[in-house]
Amino acid sequence: MRAIVMKSFGGPDVLQMTEAPEPNPPRAHRVINVRKAGLNFADVHVRTGTYLADVELPYTPGNEVMGIDDQGRRVVALTRGGGYADQVAAHRMTTWPVPDEISDEQALALTLQGNTAWHLLHTCVSLTASDTVVISAAAGGVGSLAVQLAAQTGARVIALASTPERRDLATRLGASAVVDSRADDLTQAVLDAASGPVNAVLEMTGGRVHEQLLATLAPLGRMAVYGYAGGEPAPAAGRVILEHSLTVRGLWLPHLYPVRGALAESMAALFGAAAAGTLQTITSQQWPLEQAADAHHALESRTVTGKAMLHVSD
């Protein structure tokens, strides 16, 4: 079968198309014939050797696929690598049938990024209608879904995005206010937009941005951290956390894979909202499998809006 294989860490050009053996599924796994493979910033961390888990080379990236399983069903699945290929083995606990009314593109957008958005809001920060929440990268795959899910709880949403077009999108999706994420004083920009401190923050950039957003939280505020796309992990800020009784909680979605019912509940809620028309998925660009390197160039240039994916087969 065809697969994208990296034999070293580095730039997008380490992603090379090659012939690979078909998967031999271990117990409790299913083989999926991949139609589409999700592109996520975590894949960039895998490629550059900065991922949270060890990556043993040679390696095929891709933690999210949509395709046809060995029972002939349309399914989506979360995997631990291997998705950039014609076939992949996925555990049955992280494989879900796709409802007929949900398109391939919708299903893929809801899987890794949809589950992340749902658990950031409901598991990590326990968002309520009385909260004001700051959402980073509000036009991205996770952010665009989180804006909608947060607004539907009744919370006030302050959306961060880097361009006027992305801020306009966040407003259309339900944000109450928008902020230029490149502002020199991001703390003050958020406080101005929110008319004061906020209750919750979803943060995925790290470094100085993390510090600036932490400073926007009111006492007893909550921050959910789900990445460090800026390349620098979030610094420890124990004194600030203690002074304001803050909660800072990380989320790495694979920790929920073995938790019985956790992802099944969120997946059902996401499919239901999309089918009812209350949750819009934003699909960016699709690249053929052999252009995985081009797709990674786009991810790193921050030009992707919404969900990006590789087209593998029809």
C-alpha positions in Angstrom: 0.0 0.0 0.0 1.0 3.7 -0.3 2.1 5.4 2.9 3.9 8.7 3.8 7.0 7.6 5.8 9.5 9.8 7.6 13.0 8.3 8.2 14.3 11.3 10.0 13.0 14.4 11.9 13.1 17.7 10.1 11.2 19.9 7.7 8.2 18.9 5.5 10.5 17.3 3.0 11.2 14.4 5.3 7.6 13.2 4.5 8.1 10.8 1.6 5.7 8.6 -0.3 6.7 5.0 -0.3 5.3 1.4 -0.5 4.6 -0.1 2.9 3.2 -3.4 4.1 -0.5 -3.5 4.9 -1.3 -3.4 8.6 -1.6 -6.6 10.6 -4.2 -5.5 13.2 -3.6 -6.5 16.8 -6.4 -7.7 19.0 -9.5 -5.4 19.3 -8.4 -3.4 16.2 -10.0 -3.0 12.8 -8.4 -2.3 9.4 -9.7 0.9 7.8 -9.4 1.7 4.1 -8.6 5.4 4.4 -10.5 8.0 2.4 -9.3 11.1 4.2 -6.6 11.6 6.8 -6.7 14.6 9.2 -4.0 17.2 9.3 -3.3 18.5 12.8 -0.5 20.7 14.3 0.4 17.7 16.4 1.6 16.1 13.1 4.1 19.0 12.8 5.4 18.2 16.3 5.8 14.5 15.3 7.7 15.5 12.2 10.1 17.8 14.0 10.7 15.5 17.0 8.9 17.7 19.5 5.8 15.6 20.0 4.7 14.7 23.6 5.2 10.9 22.9 8.3 9.2 21.7 8.3 8.6 17.9 10.3 5.6 16.7 11.6 6.0 13.1 10.7 5.1 10.4 7.3 6.5 11.1 4.0 7.2 9.3 2.2 10.2 10.8 -1.5 10.7 11.1 -3.7 10.3 14.2 -7.1 10.7 12.6 -8.8 9.1 9.6 -12.1 8.7 7.9 -12.8 5.7 5.7 -14.4 2.3 5.3 -13.8 -0.4 7.9 -13.5 -4.2 7.4 -17.3 -4.5 7.9 -18.0 -2.1 5.1 -19.1 0.8 7.3 -18.2 4.5 6.9 -16.2 5.3 10.1 -13.9 7.8 11.7 -11.1 6.8 14.0 -8.4 8.1 16.2 -5.1 6.3 15.9 -1.6 6.4 17.3 0.0 7.2 14.0 -0.2 5.5 10.7 -3.0 7.6 9.2 -1.2 9.0 6.2 -1.6 5.8 4.3 -4.1 3.7 2.2 -4.9 1.5 5.3 -4.5 1.8 9.0 -5.4 -0.3 12.0 -7.6 1.5 14.7 -8.8 0.3 18.1 -12.5 -0.4 18.2 -12.8 2.0 21.3 -11.7 4.9 19.1 -13.6 4.0 16.0 -17.1 5.3 15.3 -19.7 4.7 12.5 -20.5 7.9 10.7 -24.3 8.8 10.5 -25.6 8.9 6.9 -26.5 12.6 7.2 -22.9 13.5 8.0 -20.4 14.0 5.1 -16.9 12.6 5.0 -15.4 16.1 5.5 -17.7 16.9 8.5 -17.0 13.6 10.2 -13.2 14.1 10.0 -13.4 17.7 11.3 -15.4 16.5 14.3 -13.1 13.7 15.3 -9.8 14.8 16.8 -10.4 18.5 16.8 -14.1 18.3 17.7 -13.4 16.0 20.6 -10.6 18.2 21.7 -12.8 21.3 21.7 -15.6 19.5 23.5 -13.4 18.2 26.3 -11.5 21.5 26.7 -14.8 23.2 27.4 -16.7 20.5 29.3 -14.0 18.4 31.0 -11.2 20.9 31.6 -12.8 24.2 32.3 -16.4 23.1 33.0 -17.8 26.0 31.1 -21.2 27.5 32.3 -23.5 30.1 30.9 -22.2 32.7 33.4 -18.6 32.5 32.2 -16.5 34.6 29.9 -14.1 32.4 27.9 -11.1 33.3 25.8 -10.5 31.0 22.8 -7.1 31.0 21.0 -6.8 30.4 17.3 -10.5 30.9 17.0 -10.6 30.3 13.2 -8.6 27.1 13.4 -9.9 23.5 13.5 -10.3 23.3 17.3 -11.0 27.0 17.8 -13.8 27.3 15.3 -15.7 24.4 16.9 -14.9 25.6 20.4 -16.3 29.1 19.6 -19.6 27.6 18.6 -19.8 25.1 21.4 -19.0 27.7 24.0 -21.5 30.2 22.6 -24.2 27.5 22.7 -23.7 27.1 26.4 -24.6 30.7 26.8 -21.0 31.8 27.7 -19.5 35.0 26.5 -16.8 34.2 24.0 -13.7 36.4 23.4 -12.1 35.0 20.2 -8.4 35.5 19.3 -7.4 35.5 15.6 -4.5 36.9 13.6 -6.3 38.5 10.6 -9.5 40.6 10.0 -10.9 37.7 7.9 -10.4 35.2 10.7 -11.8 37.5 13.3 -14.9 38.1 11.1 -15.3 34.3 10.8 -15.2 34.0 14.6 -17.9 36.6 15.0 -20.1 34.8 12.5 -19.6 31.6 14.5 -20.8 33.2 17.7 -18.0 35.2 19.4 -19.1 38.2 21.4 -15.9 40.0 20.9 -12.7 39.5 18.9 -9.0 40.4 19.6 -6.0 40.5 17.3 -3.9 37.6 18.6 -0.7 39.5 17.5 -1.4 42.5 19.8 1.7 43.8 21.5 -0.1 43.8 24.9 -2.4 40.8 24.5 -3.4 40.9 28.2 -4.7 44.4 28.0 -6.4 43.8 24.6 -8.3 40.9 26.1 -9.2 42.8 29.3 -10.5 45.6 27.2 -12.6 43.3 24.9 -14.0 41.5 27.9 -14.5 44.6 30.1 -12.4 43.0 32.8 -10.9 39.7 33.8 -12.3 36.4 32.4 -13.3 33.1 33.9 -11.7 30.7 31.4 -9.0 30.5 28.7 -8.3 27.8 26.0 -4.5 28.2 25.2 -2.4 26.4 22.6 0.5 28.7 21.8 2.8 28.6 24.8 5.6 30.9 25.8 4.8 34.6 26.2 1.2 34.2 24.9 0.5 31.7 27.7 1.8 34.2 30.3 -0.2 37.1 28.9 -3.4 35.1 28.8 -2.9 33.7 32.3 -2.8 37.3 33.5 -6.4 37.8 32.1 -7.9 35.4 34.5 -10.1 36.5 37.4 -9.5 34.8 40.8 -10.6 31.1 40.7 -10.2 31.3 36.9 -9.5 28.2 34.8 -7.1 27.7 31.9 -7.0 24.6 29.6 -3.7 24.1 27.8 -3.7 21.9 24.7 -0.5 22.7 22.8 2.5 24.9 22.2 2.2 25.8 18.6 4.7 28.7 19.1 7.4 26.1 19.7 8.0 27.0 23.3 6.1 25.1 26.0 4.2 27.1 28.6 6.4 28.2 31.4 5.6 27.3 35.0 3.8 30.2 36.8 3.3 28.8 40.3 3.3 32.2 42.1 0.6 33.6 39.8 -1.5 30.5 40.1 -1.3 30.6 43.9 -1.9 34.3 44.2 -5.2 34.1 42.2 -6.3 30.6 43.1 -6.1 29.6 39.4 -6.5 26.2 37.9 -4.3 25.3 34.9 -5.1 21.9 33.3 -3.5 20.3 30.3 -5.3 18.1 27.8 -3.6 15.6 25.6 -6.5 13.8 23.9 -4.8 10.3 23.8 -5.2 10.1 27.6 -9.0 9.8 27.0 -8.7 7.0 24.5 -8.9 4.2 27.1 -11.5 6.0 29.3 -14.6 4.0 28.7 -17.4 6.2 27.4 -15.6 9.5 27.4 -15.1 9.9 23.7 -18.2 8.0 22.8 -20.3 10.6 24.7 -18.6 13.6 23.0 -18.6 12.0 19.6 -22.3 11.4 19.8 -22.9 15.0 21.0 -20.8 16.3 18.1 -22.5 14.2 15.4 -25.9 15.1 16.8 -25.2 18.9 16.7 -23.8 18.7 13.2 -26.8 16.7 12.0 -29.1 19.2 13.6 -27.3 22.1 11.9 -26.2 23.8 15.1 -22.5 23.0 14.7 -20.8 24.1 11.5 -17.5 22.5 10.4 -15.1 24.7 8.5 -13.2 22.8 5.9 -10.0 24.4 4.6 -8.0 22.8 1.9 -7.5 19.1 0.8 -4.2 17.8 -0.6 -3.7 14.4 -2.3 -1.7 12.0 -0.1 1.5 12.5 -2.1 1.5 16.2 -1.3 1.7 15.7 2.5 4.8 17.9 2.5 2.9 20.8 0.9 0.2 20.4 3.4 2.7 20.7 6.3 4.2 23.8 4.7 0.7 25.4 4.9 0.1 24.2 8.5 3.4 25.9 9.6 2.7 29.1 7.7 -0.6 29.4 9.7 -2.6 29.9 6.5 -5.0 27.1 7.3 -8.5 28.0 8.4 -10.7 25.3 9.9 -10.0 21.6 9.1 -7.3 20.6 6.7 -7.0 17.1 5.4 -5.3 14.7 3.0 -7.4 13.1 0.3 -6.4 9.4 0.1 -9.1 7.6 -1.9 -12.7 7.9 -3.0 
